[in-house]
Amino acid sequence: MSNQFQALASVYDELMYDAGYGEWAAYILDLLQKAGVEPGGSILEYACGTGNITLPLAKSGYRMTAMDISEEMLFAAQEKTRQNALHVTYAAGDMCDFAVNKPVDAAVCACDGVNYVLDDERLKAFLGQAYRNLKPGGLLLFDLSSAYKLEHVLGNEFYFDDGDGQTYFWQNAYDEEKKLLEMDITLFVAEEGLYRRFDERHTQRAWTQEEIGQALDGAGFEKIRAYSFLSDGPARECDERIQFQATRKELRDE
């Protein structure tokens, strides 16, 4: 499994306190139900992290299977699920080749999961496997940080935060030719009066709306939509986050 998020998993929710997961989950629930995927339906969640989208979907009555490449993130999600007396099936794996035993009604990926798919071949693999994981007519929902955000907002920036139990330094470098954002994170976590240092490198790909749309079409999806995040309006060039929606073709159309 991935070395990414080994250190961040234990403090991820504290660092992401302002992410607005309640509104985020409500938006996904609205998209699901508008597309006819009602509570009781089966959902596969890719890159579930610590379960901040998983749990609201499970609470709403969906039958959840959630996967992530980081075992540490999954451990955190499982503990939160136990504390909330919910049932979720968790699995570790790579989202580009993760297969379910039985096709699902919908697949969801939130909070930059697709940005961690770094090249055309892996994007093709992810969307192809997502297609196979869905029932005919099944719904695929995922968001990503836009190419505009990675290049013009996050690119070549430095961030830090000094909290009560942890301090982090976050240095970004954007490669315009490769369309990759390298994020070097140094994290100091308080442990028994001392601070333990962790270093992680994260890499994200700046995918354009056109690239994603073409890849979805090539994988066999239809009814492809790109929304300005948290809305049902069309995505704009300056949007920092874009929500994609697509449907697996019915068998009769294949």
C-alpha positions in Angstrom: 0.0 0.0 0.0 1.0 3.7 -0.3 3.4 5.5 2.0 1.3 8.6 1.5 -0.9 9.7 4.4 1.0 7.4 6.9 1.7 10.4 9.1 -1.2 12.6 8.0 -3.8 10.0 8.7 -3.7 10.6 12.5 -4.1 14.4 12.2 -5.9 14.6 8.9 -9.3 15.6 10.3 -7.7 18.3 12.5 -5.8 19.8 9.5 -9.0 19.7 7.3 -11.3 21.2 9.9 -12.5 23.9 7.5 -13.2 21.5 4.5 -17.0 21.8 4.9 -17.6 18.1 4.7 -21.3 18.5 5.8 -22.1 20.7 2.8 -19.9 18.5 0.6 -21.8 15.3 1.6 -25.2 17.0 1.2 -24.2 18.0 -2.3 -23.3 14.5 -3.2 -26.5 13.2 -1.7 -28.5 15.7 -3.8 -26.7 14.6 -7.0 -27.3 10.9 -6.2 -31.0 11.4 -5.6 -31.6 13.7 -8.6 -30.1 10.9 -10.7 -32.4 8.4 -9.2 -30.0 6.6 -6.8 -32.1 6.4 -3.7 -31.2 5.4 -0.1 -30.9 1.6 0.0 -28.8 1.6 -3.2 -25.3 0.3 -3.3 -22.4 2.7 -3.5 -18.6 2.2 -4.0 -16.5 5.1 -2.7 -13.0 5.5 -4.0 -10.3 7.2 -2.0 -12.5 7.4 1.1 -9.8 8.7 3.4 -11.0 8.9 7.0 -14.7 8.5 6.1 -15.9 12.1 6.1 -18.1 11.4 3.1 -18.6 7.7 3.8 -20.4 8.2 7.1 -23.0 10.7 5.9 -23.9 8.5 3.0 -24.1 5.4 5.3 -26.3 7.4 7.7 -28.6 8.3 4.8 -29.3 4.7 4.2 -26.9 3.8 1.4 -25.1 0.4 1.4 -21.5 1.5 1.4 -18.3 -0.2 0.2 -15.4 2.2 0.7 -11.8 1.8 -0.4 -8.5 3.6 0.0 -4.9 3.0 -0.8 -3.8 4.1 2.7 -4.3 1.5 5.4 -3.8 4.2 8.0 -6.7 6.3 6.6 -8.9 3.2 6.5 -8.1 2.5 10.2 -9.3 6.0 11.1 -12.4 5.6 9.0 -13.2 2.2 10.6 -12.9 3.6 14.1 -15.3 6.5 13.3 -17.7 4.0 11.7 -17.6 1.9 14.8 -18.2 4.9 17.1 -21.3 5.8 15.0 -22.6 2.2 15.1 -22.8 2.1 11.2 -22.0 -0.7 8.8 -19.5 0.0 6.0 -17.4 -2.5 4.1 -13.8 -1.2 3.9 -11.1 -2.4 1.6 -7.5 -1.4 0.8 -6.4 -1.2 -2.8 -5.5 0.9 -5.8 -8.5 2.8 -7.3 -7.2 2.2 -10.8 -7.7 -1.6 -10.6 -10.1 -2.1 -7.7 -12.9 -4.5 -8.6 -16.1 -5.2 -6.6 -17.7 -8.6 -6.5 -21.1 -7.3 -7.5 -21.7 -4.2 -9.6 -23.1 -1.2 -7.7 -25.7 1.5 -8.3 -23.2 4.4 -8.0 -19.5 5.1 -7.5 -18.2 8.2 -5.7 -14.8 9.8 -5.4 -14.4 13.0 -3.4 -11.7 15.4 -2.4 -9.0 15.1 -5.1 -8.9 11.4 -5.5 -8.7 11.7 -9.3 -5.9 14.3 -9.0 -3.7 11.4 -7.7 -4.2 9.6 -11.0 -1.1 11.0 -12.7 -1.1 9.9 -16.3 -3.3 9.0 -19.2 -2.9 5.3 -18.9 -3.9 5.2 -15.3 -6.8 7.6 -15.9 -8.0 5.2 -18.6 -7.5 2.2 -16.2 -9.5 4.0 -13.4 -12.4 4.9 -15.6 -12.5 1.6 -17.3 -12.6 -0.3 -14.0 -15.2 2.2 -12.6 -17.3 1.4 -15.7 -17.1 -2.3 -15.0 -17.9 -1.8 -11.3 -21.2 -0.1 -12.1 -24.5 -1.6 -13.1 -25.8 -0.6 -16.5 -27.2 2.9 -16.1 -25.0 3.3 -12.9 -23.8 6.7 -11.8 -20.2 7.9 -11.5 -19.6 11.1 -9.4 -16.1 12.6 -8.7 -14.6 16.0 -8.1 -11.1 17.2 -8.6 -9.1 20.3 -7.9 -9.0 22.1 -11.3 -6.0 22.7 -13.4 -6.5 26.4 -12.7 -6.2 25.8 -8.9 -3.1 23.5 -9.1 -1.2 25.9 -11.3 -2.4 29.4 -10.2 -3.6 28.9 -6.6 -1.5 26.1 -5.1 1.5 26.1 -7.5 4.8 27.3 -6.0 3.3 28.3 -2.7 4.3 27.8 0.9 1.9 27.2 3.7 2.3 26.5 7.4 0.1 26.0 10.4 1.0 25.8 14.1 -1.7 24.0 16.1 -1.8 22.8 19.6 -0.7 19.2 18.9 0.9 19.5 15.5 2.8 21.9 13.2 3.2 21.5 9.5 5.1 23.1 6.7 3.8 22.6 3.1 6.0 23.6 0.1 4.5 23.3 -3.4 6.2 23.2 -6.8 4.3 23.1 -10.1 5.8 21.6 -13.3 4.0 23.3 -16.2 5.3 20.9 -18.8 4.3 17.7 -16.9 1.2 19.3 -15.3 2.2 17.9 -12.0 2.1 19.6 -8.5 4.7 18.3 -6.1 3.7 18.9 -2.4 6.4 18.4 0.2 4.9 18.2 3.7 6.9 18.3 6.9 4.8 17.5 10.0 5.7 17.7 13.6 3.3 15.8 16.0 3.4 16.2 19.8 4.2 12.9 21.5 4.7 12.8 25.3 6.2 16.3 25.6 8.3 16.0 22.4 7.6 16.5 18.7 8.1 13.7 16.2 8.9 14.7 12.6 7.3 13.1 9.5 8.0 13.9 5.9 5.7 13.1 3.0 5.6 13.9 -0.7 2.3 14.1 -2.5 1.9 14.5 -6.3 -1.3 15.6 -8.1 -2.1 15.9 -11.8 -3.7 19.0 -13.2 -6.4 17.5 -15.4 -8.4 19.8 -17.7 -12.2 19.6 -18.1 -11.6 18.6 -21.7 -9.2 15.8 -20.9 -11.6 14.3 -18.3 -14.5 14.6 -20.6 -12.7 12.8 -23.5 -11.5 10.1 -21.1 -15.1 9.5 -19.8 -16.4 9.3 -23.3 -13.6 6.9 -24.3 -14.4 4.6 -21.4 -18.0 4.3 -22.6 -19.8 6.8 -20.3 -22.6 9.0 -21.4 -24.6 12.0 -20.0 -21.3 13.5 -19.0 -21.6 16.7 -17.0 -19.1 19.1 -15.4 -20.5 21.3 -12.7 -19.1 24.3 -10.8 -18.6 22.7 -7.4 -21.6 22.8 -5.0 -23.9 23.9 -7.8 -25.7 22.5 -10.8 -24.3 25.2 -13.1 -21.7 24.5 -15.8 -18.0 24.5 -14.7 -16.1 27.7 -15.4 -12.5 28.2 -16.3 -11.7 29.9 -13.0 -13.4 27.3 -10.8 -11.0 25.8 -8.2 -13.0 22.6 -8.0 -15.1 20.8 -10.6 -17.7 18.1 -10.1 -18.1 15.5 -12.8 -21.1 13.3 -13.3 -21.4 10.5 -15.9 -23.6 7.4 -16.5 -22.6 3.9 -17.6 -24.4 3.1 -20.8 -27.3 0.7 -20.6 -26.6 -2.7 -22.1 -28.9 -2.1 -25.0 -26.6 0.8 -26.1 -23.4 -1.1 -26.0 
